[in-house]
Amino acid sequence: MWKSCAAAAPLAAAALLMIASGSVIAQQTYPTRPIRFITPYAPGGSTSVLARLVGQHFTERWGQNVIVDNRPGGNTVIGTETLAKSPPDGYTIMLVASTHAILSSLIKTPYDPVKDFAPIAGLGVSPQVLVLFPGVPANTVQELIALAKAKPGQLNFASSGAGGPTHLSGELFNIIAGVKTQHIPYKGAGPAMVDLIGGHVQMFYSVPINIIGHVKSGKLKAIAVTGENRIKALPQMPTFAEAGLPGFDVKTWTGVLAPAGTPKSIVDKLSSEIGVLLAMPETKDKLDGLGMAAGYRNAQAFSDMIKSEIATYAKVIKAANIRID
C-alpha cells in the first residue's frame, strides 16, 4: 500500500503541474473566444457608447468578438451581480460608472463593491449637464430656481436610476438651491431621455454624451454644466459657478471591472489595451466632442479611486440625508 501511495505522488504532482501550465498558457494566449461586456444600464445611454468603443478596439486588436450585454435594472445591481458571479477568466467584464461607489451607502447590495471585483482601468470623467424640456419657462439656473420656488414639488427631475449620480445631482441641487423638485427614477438614461423629450418630466442631469445631439436639434435646452470649464461641444452653456451656483459640482466617472480572482496577467493585458485606446488622438477627439475627458487609470489607480469615491459619497449621502424611496 505504501508503495502504491509513493508511486501515485509523482503522478499527482505531474498532474498539478500540467494543470498549472495549462492555466499559464491560457492566460498567455488570452483571448481565444468572444468576450462578454456587461453594461448594467439600458441601451442608448453613454455606457453603451463607451462599451462599444472599447469593445471595437479589443476586437480589432485581438480578432475576437466583444458582445455588449445590457443588463439594466435594480439600480445597476442586476448587471453587477451577474459580473460578480461570473467565472474570473477574463471572458466577462463590465462597464462601471459612479453608481458603483454610491449604491452601497444607500442599499444592501448582494455583493461587496470592492472585494468582489478586480478593477481593470478607469476610462475618464464627465461633468453633469442640467437639461430641461423646452416648454419649461426658464432659460438660466436662476430662472429655474425662481420657478421651482414658485411651484414647490411641481417640477420633476428624471434620473437614470435611483441612487445613481443623476439622482444624487437632483437631490444636491434641491439642497444647495433651497428648492423642492420631485425625483422620477428610470431604468437607464435612454428611457429617461425619451420621457424628457416628450415632456413627461421637466429636468434631467446628464453626462454630455447623452444630450448634445438633442440640444443642438432643439429637442432639449441645456442651462449649465458642472466643473470648472465649459465643454467644447456646447461652448455657449455656462458652468454652474458662472450661473451663480458655485457649490453644485457633481461628476461621473467610468471604468471597467472584472470578477474578483481574475488573473493579474489578464487584468494587465485588458488594462494596457484600454490605455492604448485612450491615448489615441482620434479617441480623445471623439470623447471630447461628446463632452467626456479621457483619463486612463491603470488597475491599481482605478482601484484606489473606487475606494476613495465610496468613502466620499458615503459622507455626502449622510450629510444630505439622501435615501432611495
Summary of the structure (lengths in Angstrom):
residues: 325
radius of gyration: 22.6
end to end distance: 67.5
largest distance: 91.1
contacts: 1104
relative contact order: 0.17
helix: 47%
strand: 19%
